[in-house]
Each structure stands twice: as C-alpha cells, then as structure tokens.
Amino acid sequence: MVPPSVWLTAGRYSGTSAHDVLRRTLHRLKGSGDIDSFLELPEEPPGAGPKPRHDAPDLVFQARVRVDGPVTVRARLSVGPGTGGGRP
C-alpha cells in the first residue's frame, strides 16, 4: 500500500542521456537554492561485479527541500531501461 503522501508516476524521455539531464538539472536547482541537496545512489552494491548493460539497475536520484517551517520533503526518482532500446 502506498501512503497518500507518495506520488507515483511514470514517463518516458526519448533522449539518449536522461541521467545526465537529471544531474545537470539537480546541480542547477541546488545552485539556485530551489532544493537543499541531492544525491545519486550507487548503481551497484559494494562488491558486485560489472553487469551487462541490459541488466543494469535503475539509476536512483534523491533530492531534499525544506518547505514551511521544519517540514522537509524528500523526492526520489528512478531511471530505468525503456522498452524500445533501453537506457544507454
């Protein structure tokens, strides 16, 4: 069950490097003060060997922003392979 505070969504980016676009945008948002911080979670767990591209795990980005008073909002975005060509 997903709590009402979580928004589930899906979309498609037809460019070749969605993760690079996300990194640039997150850097810009942090620089402008629109978000407090962000991080990119590791693709591979420690000790895991390289995997073929089609078995690559989703890339996971997290961002944090403070809103009214002491409330902090954390957003998480996963970027995974698509159906027609996948992630480069």
Gaussian input, Z-matrix of N, CA and C with variables (Angstrom, degrees):
# hf/3-21g

backbone

0 1
 N
 C     1     B1
 C     2     B2     1     A1
 N     3     B3     2     A2     1     D1
 C     4     B4     3     A3     2     D2
 C     5     B5     4     A4     3     D3
 N     6     B6     5     A5     4     D4
 C     7     B7     6     A6     5     D5
 C     8     B8     7     A7     6     D6
 N     9     B9     8     A8     7     D7
 C    10    B10     9     A9     8     D8
 C    11    B11    10    A10     9     D9
 N    12    B12    11    A11    10    D10
 C    13    B13    12    A12    11    D11
 C    14    B14    13    A13    12    D12
 N    15    B15    14    A14    13    D13
 C    16    B16    15    A15    14    D14
 C    17    B17    16    A16    15    D15
 N    18    B18    17    A17    16    D16
 C    19    B19    18    A18    17    D17
 C    20    B20    19    A19    18    D18
 N    21    B21    20    A20    19    D19
 C    22    B22    21    A21    20    D20
 C    23    B23    22    A22    21    D21
 N    24    B24    23    A23    22    D22
 C    25    B25    24    A24    23    D23
 C    26    B26    25    A25    24    D24
 N    27    B27    26    A26    25    D25
 C    28    B28    27    A27    26    D26
 C    29    B29    28    A28    27    D27
 N    30    B30    29    A29    28    D28
 C    31    B31    30    A30    29    D29
 C    32    B32    31    A31    30    D30
 N    33    B33    32    A32    31    D31
 C    34    B34    33    A33    32    D32
 C    35    B35    34    A34    33    D33
 N    36    B36    35    A35    34    D34
 C    37    B37    36    A36    35    D35
 C    38    B38    37    A37    36    D36
 N    39    B39    38    A38    37    D37
 C    40    B40    39    A39    38    D38
 C    41    B41    40    A40    39    D39
 N    42    B42    41    A41    40    D40
 C    43    B43    42    A42    41    D41
 C    44    B44    43    A43    42    D42
 N    45    B45    44    A44    43    D43
 C    46    B46    45    A45    44    D44
 C    47    B47    46    A46    45    D45
 N    48    B48    47    A47    46    D46
 C    49    B49    48    A48    47    D47
 C    50    B50    49    A49    48    D48
 N    51    B51    50    A50    49    D49
 C    52    B52    51    A51    50    D50
 C    53    B53    52    A52    51    D51
 N    54    B54    53    A53    52    D52
 C    55    B55    54    A54    53    D53
 C    56    B56    55    A55    54    D54
 N    57    B57    56    A56    55    D55
 C    58    B58    57    A57    56    D56
 C    59    B59    58    A58    57    D57
 N    60    B60    59    A59    58    D58
 C    61    B61    60    A60    59    D59
 C    62    B62    61    A61    60    D60
 N    63    B63    62    A62    61    D61
 C    64    B64    63    A63    62    D62
 C    65    B65    64    A64    63    D63
 N    66    B66    65    A65    64    D64
 C    67    B67    66    A66    65    D65
 C    68    B68    67    A67    66    D66
 N    69    B69    68    A68    67    D67
 C    70    B70    69    A69    68    D68
 C    71    B71    70    A70    69    D69
 N    72    B72    71    A71    70    D70
 C    73    B73    72    A72    71    D71
 C    74    B74    73    A73    72    D72
 N    75    B75    74    A74    73    D73
 C    76    B76    75    A75    74    D74
 C    77    B77    76    A76    75    D75
 N    78    B78    77    A77    76    D76
 C    79    B79    78    A78    77    D77
 C    80    B80    79    A79    78    D78
 N    81    B81    80    A80    79    D79
 C    82    B82    81    A81    80    D80
 C    83    B83    82    A82    81    D81
 N    84    B84    83    A83    82    D82
 C    85    B85    84    A84    83    D83
 C    86    B86    85    A85    84    D84
 N    87    B87    86    A86    85    D85
 C    88    B88    87    A87    86    D86
 C    89    B89    88    A88    87    D87
 N    90    B90    89    A89    88    D88
 C    91    B91    90    A90    89    D89
 C    92    B92    91    A91    90    D90
 N    93    B93    92    A92    91    D91
 C    94    B94    93    A93    92    D92
 C    95    B95    94    A94    93    D93
 N    96    B96    95    A95    94    D94
 C    97    B97    96    A96    95    D95
 C    98    B98    97    A97    96    D96
 N    99    B99    98    A98    97    D97
 C   100   B100    99    A99    98    D98
 C   101   B101   100   A100    99    D99
 N   102   B102   101   A101   100   D100
 C   103   B103   102   A102   101   D101
 C   104   B104   103   A103   102   D102
 N   105   B105   104   A104   103   D103
 C   106   B106   105   A105   104   D104
 C   107   B107   106   A106   105   D105
 N   108   B108   107   A107   106   D106
 C   109   B109   108   A108   107   D107
 C   110   B110   109   A109   108   D108
 N   111   B111   110   A110   109   D109
 C   112   B112   111   A111   110   D110
 C   113   B113   112   A112   111   D111
 N   114   B114   113   A113   112   D112
 C   115   B115   114   A114   113   D113
 C   116   B116   115   A115   114   D114
 N   117   B117   116   A116   115   D115
 C   118   B118   117   A117   116   D116
 C   119   B119   118   A118   117   D117
 N   120   B120   119   A119   118   D118
 C   121   B121   120   A120   119   D119
 C   122   B122   121   A121   120   D120
 N   123   B123   122   A122   121   D121
 C   124   B124   123   A123   122   D122
 C   125   B125   124   A124   123   D123
 N   126   B126   125   A125   124   D124
 C   127   B127   126   A126   125   D125
 C   128   B128   127   A127   126   D126
 N   129   B129   128   A128   127   D127
 C   130   B130   129   A129   128   D128
 C   131   B131   130   A130   129   D129
 N   132   B132   131   A131   130   D130
 C   133   B133   132   A132   131   D131
 C   134   B134   133   A133   132   D132
 N   135   B135   134   A134   133   D133
 C   136   B136   135   A135   134   D134
 C   137   B137   136   A136   135   D135
 N   138   B138   137   A137   136   D136
 C   139   B139   138   A138   137   D137
 C   140   B140   139   A139   138   D138
 N   141   B141   140   A140   139   D139
 C   142   B142   141   A141   140   D140
 C   143   B143   142   A142   141   D141
 N   144   B144   143   A143   142   D142
 C   145   B145   144   A144   143   D143
 C   146   B146   145   A145   144   D144
 N   147   B147   146   A146   145   D145
 C   148   B148   147   A147   146   D146
 C   149   B149   148   A148   147   D147
 N   150   B150   149   A149   148   D148
 C   151   B151   150   A150   149   D149
 C   152   B152   151   A151   150   D150
 N   153   B153   152   A152   151   D151
 C   154   B154   153   A153   152   D152
 C   155   B155   154   A154   153   D153
 N   156   B156   155   A155   154   D154
 C   157   B157   156   A156   155   D155
 C   158   B158   157   A157   156   D156
 N   159   B159   158   A158   157   D157
 C   160   B160   159   A159   158   D158
 C   161   B161   160   A160   159   D159
 N   162   B162   161   A161   160   D160
 C   163   B163   162   A162   161   D161
 C   164   B164   163   A163   162   D162
 N   165   B165   164   A164   163   D163
 C   166   B166   165   A165   164   D164
 C   167   B167   166   A166   165   D165
 N   168   B168   167   A167   166   D166
 C   169   B169   168   A168   167   D167
 C   170   B170   169   A169   168   D168
 N   171   B171   170   A170   169   D169
 C   172   B172   171   A171   170   D170
 C   173   B173   172   A172   171   D171
 N   174   B174   173   A173   172   D172
 C   175   B175   174   A174   173   D173
 C   176   B176   175   A175   174   D174
 N   177   B177   176   A176   175   D175
 C   178   B178   177   A177   176   D176
 C   179   B179   178   A178   177   D177
 N   180   B180   179   A179   178   D178
 C   181   B181   180   A180   179   D179
 C   182   B182   181   A181   180   D180
 N   183   B183   182   A182   181   D181
 C   184   B184   183   A183   182   D182
 C   185   B185   184   A184   183   D183
 N   186   B186   185   A185   184   D184
 C   187   B187   186   A186   185   D185
 C   188   B188   187   A187   186   D186
 N   189   B189   188   A188   187   D187
 C   190   B190   189   A189   188   D188
 C   191   B191   190   A190   189   D189
 N   192   B192   191   A191   190   D190
 C   193   B193   192   A192   191   D191
 C   194   B194   193   A193   192   D192
 N   195   B195   194   A194   193   D193
 C   196   B196   195   A195   194   D194
 C   197   B197   196   A196   195   D195
 N   198   B198   197   A197   196   D196
 C   199   B199   198   A198   197   D197
 C   200   B200   199   A199   198   D198
 N   201   B201   200   A200   199   D199
 C   202   B202   201   A201   200   D200
 C   203   B203   202   A202   201   D201
 N   204   B204   203   A203   202   D202
 C   205   B205   204   A204   203   D203
 C   206   B206   205   A205   204   D204
 N   207   B207   206   A206   205   D205
 C   208   B208   207   A207   206   D206
 C   209   B209   208   A208   207   D207
 N   210   B210   209   A209   208   D208
 C   211   B211   210   A210   209   D209
 C   212   B212   211   A211   210   D210
 N   213   B213   212   A212   211   D211
 C   214   B214   213   A213   212   D212
 C   215   B215   214   A214   213   D213
 N   216   B216   215   A215   214   D214
 C   217   B217   216   A216   215   D215
 C   218   B218   217   A217   216   D216
 N   219   B219   218   A218   217   D217
 C   220   B220   219   A219   218   D218
 C   221   B221   220   A220   219   D219
 N   222   B222   221   A221   220   D220
 C   223   B223   222   A222   221   D221
 C   224   B224   223   A223   222   D222
 N   225   B225   224   A224   223   D223
 C   226   B226   225   A225   224   D224
 C   227   B227   226   A226   225   D225
 N   228   B228   227   A227   226   D226
 C   229   B229   228   A228   227   D227
 C   230   B230   229   A229   228   D228
 N   231   B231   230   A230   229   D229
 C   232   B232   231   A231   230   D230
 C   233   B233   232   A232   231   D231
 N   234   B234   233   A233   232   D232
 C   235   B235   234   A234   233   D233
 C   236   B236   235   A235   234   D234
 N   237   B237   236   A236   235   D235
 C   238   B238   237   A237   236   D236
 C   239   B239   238   A238   237   D237
 N   240   B240   239   A239   238   D238
 C   241   B241   240   A240   239   D239
 C   242   B242   241   A241   240   D240
 N   243   B243   242   A242   241   D241
 C   244   B244   243   A243   242   D242
 C   245   B245   244   A244   243   D243
 N   246   B246   245   A245   244   D244
 C   247   B247   246   A246   245   D245
 C   248   B248   247   A247   246   D246
 N   249   B249   248   A248   247   D247
 C   250   B250   249   A249   248   D248
 C   251   B251   250   A250   249   D249
 N   252   B252   251   A251   250   D250
 C   253   B253   252   A252   251   D251
 C   254   B254   253   A253   252   D252
 N   255   B255   254   A254   253   D253
 C   256   B256   255   A255   254   D254
 C   257   B257   256   A256   255   D255
 N   258   B258   257   A257   256   D256
 C   259   B259   258   A258   257   D257
 C   260   B260   259   A259   258   D258
 N   261   B261   260   A260   259   D259
 C   262   B262   261   A261   260   D260
 C   263   B263   262   A262   261   D261

   B1=1.4457
   B2=1.5293
   B3=1.2903
   B4=1.4601
   B5=1.5185
   B6=1.3493
   B7=1.4641
   B8=1.5274
   B9=1.3330
   B10=1.4653
   B11=1.5246
   B12=1.3327
   B13=1.4597
   B14=1.5348
   B15=1.3307
   B16=1.4662
   B17=1.5178
   B18=1.3300
   B19=1.4631
   B20=1.5131
   B21=1.3020
   B22=1.4589
   B23=1.5202
   B24=1.3092
   B25=1.4508
   B26=1.5203
   B27=1.2834
   B28=1.4630
   B29=1.5129
   B30=1.2993
   B31=1.4570
   B32=1.5041
   B33=1.2971
   B34=1.4545
   B35=1.5167
   B36=1.3169
   B37=1.4576
   B38=1.5178
   B39=1.3223
   B40=1.4610
   B41=1.5190
   B42=1.3240
   B43=1.4646
   B44=1.5170
   B45=1.3088
   B46=1.4614
   B47=1.5206
   B48=1.3154
   B49=1.4686
   B50=1.5220
   B51=1.3112
   B52=1.4588
   B53=1.5228
   B54=1.3328
   B55=1.4679
   B56=1.5249
   B57=1.3287
   B58=1.4727
   B59=1.5273
   B60=1.3237
   B61=1.4665
   B62=1.5280
   B63=1.3276
   B64=1.4636
   B65=1.5214
   B66=1.3186
   B67=1.4728
   B68=1.5267
   B69=1.3294
   B70=1.4702
   B71=1.5238
   B72=1.3123
   B73=1.4654
   B74=1.5271
   B75=1.3164
   B76=1.4659
   B77=1.5288
   B78=1.3404
   B79=1.4671
   B80=1.5288
   B81=1.3233
   B82=1.4692
   B83=1.5292
   B84=1.3340
   B85=1.4627
   B86=1.5356
   B87=1.3272
   B88=1.4647
   B89=1.5221
   B90=1.3156
   B91=1.4618
   B92=1.5185
   B93=1.3325
   B94=1.4617
   B95=1.5272
   B96=1.3348
   B97=1.4651
   B98=1.5135
   B99=1.3353
   B100=1.4668
   B101=1.5269
   B102=1.3333
   B103=1.4604
   B104=1.5242
   B105=1.3345
   B106=1.4624
   B107=1.5227
   B108=1.3123
   B109=1.4525
   B110=1.5147
   B111=1.3187
   B112=1.4547
   B113=1.5145
   B114=1.3042
   B115=1.4462
   B116=1.5161
   B117=1.3028
   B118=1.4593
   B119=1.5172
   B120=1.3237
   B121=1.4578
   B122=1.5193
   B123=1.3323
   B124=1.4651
   B125=1.5256
   B126=1.3324
   B127=1.4623
   B128=1.5170
   B129=1.3114
   B130=1.4564
   B131=1.5212
   B132=1.3322
   B133=1.4584
   B134=1.5308
   B135=1.3395
   B136=1.4689
   B137=1.5184
   B138=1.3210
   B139=1.4594
   B140=1.5112
   B141=1.3279
   B142=1.4651
   B143=1.5212
   B144=1.2918
   B145=1.4626
   B146=1.5092
   B147=1.3485
   B148=1.4614
   B149=1.5245
   B150=1.3228
   B151=1.4661
   B152=1.5142
   B153=1.3255
   B154=1.4725
   B155=1.5150
   B156=1.3345
   B157=1.4685
   B158=1.5272
   B159=1.3286
   B160=1.4623
   B161=1.5268
   B162=1.3305
   B163=1.4616
   B164=1.5262
   B165=1.3318
   B166=1.4652
   B167=1.5237
   B168=1.3391
   B169=1.4637
   B170=1.5271
   B171=1.3042
   B172=1.4605
   B173=1.5205
   B174=1.3253
   B175=1.4576
   B176=1.5167
   B177=1.3168
   B178=1.4639
   B179=1.5263
   B180=1.3345
   B181=1.4547
   B182=1.5251
   B183=1.3303
   B184=1.4563
   B185=1.5175
   B186=1.3277
   B187=1.4661
   B188=1.5259
   B189=1.3385
   B190=1.4605
   B191=1.5189
   B192=1.3293
   B193=1.4629
   B194=1.5310
   B195=1.3330
   B196=1.4599
   B197=1.5211
   B198=1.3052
   B199=1.4632
   B200=1.5160
   B201=1.2881
   B202=1.4625
   B203=1.5254
   B204=1.3311
   B205=1.4588
   B206=1.5173
   B207=1.3260
   B208=1.4622
   B209=1.5418
   B210=1.3140
   B211=1.4659
   B212=1.5286
   B213=1.3222
   B214=1.4646
   B215=1.5228
   B216=1.3054
   B217=1.4665
   B218=1.5207
   B219=1.3050
   B220=1.4605
   B221=1.5236
   B222=1.3100
   B223=1.4652
   B224=1.5162
   B225=1.3127
   B226=1.4606
   B227=1.5192
   B228=1.3219
   B229=1.4577
   B230=1.5135
   B231=1.3291
   B232=1.4626
   B233=1.5097
   B234=1.3217
   B235=1.4578
   B236=1.5153
   B237=1.3138
   B238=1.4619
   B239=1.5167
   B240=1.3102
   B241=1.4652
   B242=1.5224
   B243=1.3093
   B244=1.4538
   B245=1.5144
   B246=1.3070
   B247=1.4575
   B248=1.5166
   B249=1.3346
   B250=1.4497
   B251=1.5079
   B252=1.2369
   B253=1.4529
   B254=1.4934
   B255=1.3116
   B256=1.4477
   B257=1.5078
   B258=1.2932
   B259=1.4494
   B260=1.5207
   B261=1.3431
   B262=1.4575
   B263=1.5100
   A1=108.80
   A2=115.96
   A3=122.11
   A4=108.97
   A5=117.70
   A6=119.17
   A7=111.05
   A8=118.00
   A9=120.84
   A10=113.43
   A11=117.55
   A12=119.68
   A13=112.18
   A14=117.43
   A15=121.95
   A16=109.01
   A17=116.05
   A18=120.80
   A19=108.17
   A20=117.36
   A21=121.78
   A22=108.18
   A23=116.27
   A24=120.03
   A25=108.80
   A26=116.52
   A27=122.26
   A28=107.34
   A29=116.06
   A30=120.05
   A31=110.03
   A32=115.35
   A33=120.94
   A34=109.18
   A35=115.87
   A36=122.59
   A37=106.25
   A38=117.26
   A39=120.13
   A40=113.11
   A41=117.58
   A42=120.60
   A43=111.07
   A44=116.24
   A45=119.78
   A46=113.79
   A47=118.66
   A48=119.05
   A49=111.16
   A50=116.16
   A51=120.40
   A52=111.23
   A53=117.23
   A54=119.84
   A55=111.23
   A56=118.31
   A57=120.18
   A58=111.10
   A59=117.07
   A60=121.17
   A61=109.37
   A62=116.92
   A63=120.52
   A64=111.26
   A65=117.74
   A66=120.32
   A67=111.24
   A68=117.07
   A69=120.46
   A70=110.93
   A71=116.91
   A72=121.02
   A73=110.78
   A74=117.79
   A75=120.51
   A76=111.41
   A77=117.68
   A78=120.19
   A79=110.47
   A80=116.61
   A81=120.84
   A82=110.33
   A83=117.31
   A84=120.78
   A85=112.05
   A86=116.37
   A87=119.05
   A88=110.28
   A89=116.90
   A90=121.11
   A91=113.05
   A92=116.41
   A93=120.27
   A94=112.44
   A95=116.78
   A96=120.10
   A97=114.13
   A98=117.73
   A99=120.10
   A100=112.10
   A101=117.11
   A102=121.35
   A103=107.54
   A104=116.31
   A105=120.88
   A106=111.53
   A107=116.48
   A108=120.30
   A109=109.48
   A110=114.96
   A111=120.35
   A112=108.59
   A113=116.09
   A114=120.63
   A115=109.63
   A116=114.36
   A117=121.49
   A118=106.04
   A119=115.39
   A120=119.09
   A121=109.61
   A122=117.49
   A123=120.04
   A124=112.01
   A125=114.80
   A126=120.23
   A127=111.26
   A128=116.67
   A129=121.76
   A130=110.28
   A131=117.35
   A132=117.80
   A133=109.56
   A134=117.89
   A135=119.95
   A136=111.10
   A137=116.11
   A138=121.27
   A139=114.75
   A140=117.81
   A141=119.93
   A142=108.84
   A143=116.10
   A144=120.73
   A145=110.87
   A146=116.87
   A147=120.10
   A148=111.00
   A149=115.47
   A150=121.62
   A151=108.83
   A152=116.70
   A153=118.62
   A154=110.58
   A155=117.39
   A156=122.58
   A157=112.21
   A158=118.25
   A159=119.25
   A160=112.73
   A161=116.98
   A162=120.82
   A163=112.09
   A164=116.46
   A165=120.08
   A166=110.06
   A167=116.71
   A168=119.16
   A169=110.92
   A170=115.20
   A171=120.04
   A172=109.79
   A173=116.09
   A174=121.18
   A175=106.45
   A176=117.14
   A177=121.18
   A178=109.18
   A179=115.87
   A180=123.37
   A181=107.99
   A182=116.66
   A183=121.56
   A184=108.80
   A185=115.41
   A186=120.93
   A187=108.23
   A188=115.24
   A189=120.86
   A190=108.65
   A191=115.03
   A192=120.28
   A193=108.21
   A194=115.58
   A195=120.59
   A196=108.70
   A197=115.79
   A198=121.25
   A199=107.30
   A200=119.45
   A201=122.91
   A202=112.81
   A203=115.03
   A204=121.28
   A205=112.97
   A206=115.59
   A207=119.67
   A208=113.85
   A209=117.89
   A210=121.16
   A211=110.37
   A212=115.86
   A213=122.21
   A214=108.84
   A215=116.04
   A216=121.51
   A217=107.81
   A218=115.90
   A219=121.56
   A220=107.82
   A221=115.42
   A222=120.94
   A223=108.56
   A224=116.69
   A225=122.03
   A226=108.59
   A227=115.18
   A228=121.38
   A229=108.67
   A230=116.17
   A231=121.83
   A232=108.96
   A233=116.45
   A234=122.29
   A235=106.96
   A236=115.97
   A237=120.40
   A238=111.60
   A239=115.77
   A240=120.64
   A241=111.57
   A242=115.42
   A243=120.97
   A244=110.65
   A245=115.25
   A246=119.26
   A247=113.14
   A248=118.34
   A249=118.05
   A250=113.80
   A251=123.02
   A252=122.60
   A253=111.18
   A254=116.54
   A255=121.03
   A256=114.97
   A257=113.80
   A258=121.85
   A259=108.26
   A260=118.04
   A261=119.51
   A262=111.91
   D1=134.83
   D2=-179.34
   D3=-100.24
   D4=126.73
   D5=179.46
   D6=-66.06
   D7=155.93
   D8=-178.36
   D9=-65.29
   D10=-15.04
   D11=179.36
   D12=-81.36
   D13=-5.66
   D14=-179.92
   D15=-103.74
   D16=128.44
   D17=177.57
   D18=-103.89
   D19=118.23
   D20=176.72
   D21=-94.50
   D22=135.79
   D23=179.47
   D24=-151.47
   D25=161.14
   D26=176.14
   D27=-141.32
   D28=152.87
   D29=179.77
   D30=-160.73
   D31=179.09
   D32=-178.07
   D33=-135.40
   D34=133.23
   D35=174.49
   D36=-115.28
   D37=121.21
   D38=-173.85
   D39=-88.95
   D40=-3.18
   D41=177.34
   D42=-71.30
   D43=178.62
   D44=-175.86
   D45=-94.81
   D46=-11.20
   D47=-176.45
   D48=-143.91
   D49=68.21
   D50=-179.59
   D51=-58.79
   D52=-37.43
   D53=-178.81
   D54=-65.88
   D55=-33.95
   D56=176.79
   D57=-68.62
   D58=-39.13
   D59=176.86
   D60=-62.16
   D61=-43.49
   D62=178.75
   D63=-62.66
   D64=-44.54
   D65=179.29
   D66=-59.73
   D67=-47.55
   D68=179.98
   D69=-61.57
   D70=-43.40
   D71=-179.29
   D72=-65.02
   D73=-43.30
   D74=178.89
   D75=-64.30
   D76=-40.01
   D77=175.90
   D78=-61.73
   D79=-42.26
   D80=-179.92
   D81=-64.87
   D82=-44.24
   D83=-179.74
   D84=-64.89
   D85=-36.84
   D86=177.39
   D87=-69.13
   D88=-42.24
   D89=179.25
   D90=-61.86
   D91=-34.16
   D92=-179.52
   D93=-85.57
   D94=-7.23
   D95=-179.64
   D96=84.79
   D97=5.62
   D98=179.24
   D99=-70.02
   D100=-29.23
   D101=172.99
   D102=-126.37
   D103=154.70
   D104=-179.41
   D105=-78.96
   D106=-44.60
   D107=-177.88
   D108=-161.87
   D109=168.14
   D110=173.98
   D111=-152.38
   D112=162.66
   D113=173.88
   D114=-150.22
   D115=159.04
   D116=175.43
   D117=-113.95
   D118=120.35
   D119=-178.86
   D120=-73.42
   D121=147.41
   D122=-177.87
   D123=-58.72
   D124=143.44
   D125=178.51
   D126=-70.90
   D127=-39.74
   D128=-174.86
   D129=-115.08
   D130=139.07
   D131=172.79
   D132=-66.70
   D133=151.09
   D134=179.69
   D135=-54.93
   D136=136.49
   D137=178.55
   D138=87.03
   D139=-8.35
   D140=179.50
   D141=-81.42
   D142=136.65
   D143=178.92
   D144=-77.32
   D145=171.61
   D146=178.47
   D147=-63.44
   D148=146.53
   D149=179.88
   D150=-118.08
   D151=154.29
   D152=173.84
   D153=-59.34
   D154=150.69
   D155=-176.61
   D156=-53.45
   D157=-42.35
   D158=-176.59
   D159=-68.89
   D160=-16.23
   D161=176.48
   D162=-100.37
   D163=6.50
   D164=-177.16
   D165=-61.98
   D166=139.62
   D167=178.73
   D168=-72.67
   D169=165.06
   D170=175.44
   D171=-61.77
   D172=147.06
   D173=170.34
   D174=-85.53
   D175=134.14
   D176=-176.15
   D177=-120.92
   D178=126.15
   D179=177.76
   D180=-116.44
   D181=141.14
   D182=175.25
   D183=-127.50
   D184=142.01
   D185=176.87
   D186=-130.91
   D187=152.72
   D188=-179.04
   D189=-132.59
   D190=133.93
   D191=177.11
   D192=-141.49
   D193=140.35
   D194=175.60
   D195=-90.02
   D196=136.37
   D197=175.76
   D198=-115.15
   D199=-151.65
   D200=-175.55
   D201=-46.70
   D202=123.68
   D203=175.19
   D204=59.36
   D205=-131.24
   D206=-174.92
   D207=-86.26
   D208=7.24
   D209=-175.58
   D210=-78.29
   D211=127.43
   D212=176.15
   D213=-115.45
   D214=131.79
   D215=178.02
   D216=-106.22
   D217=129.92
   D218=175.96
   D219=-113.87
   D220=129.74
   D221=179.50
   D222=-117.16
   D223=140.59
   D224=179.64
   D225=-127.83
   D226=133.42
   D227=179.67
   D228=-129.13
   D229=126.41
   D230=176.52
   D231=-106.23
   D232=133.65
   D233=177.57
   D234=-115.07
   D235=118.66
   D236=-178.03
   D237=-126.51
   D238=174.69
   D239=-179.35
   D240=-62.12
   D241=143.80
   D242=176.08
   D243=-87.77
   D244=-175.01
   D245=-177.29
   D246=-92.69
   D247=-20.64
   D248=-175.35
   D249=-115.36
   D250=52.00
   D251=-178.96
   D252=134.29
   D253=-20.67
   D254=174.11
   D255=71.27
   D256=-174.27
   D257=179.47
   D258=-85.77
   D259=136.78
   D260=-179.59
   D261=-68.93

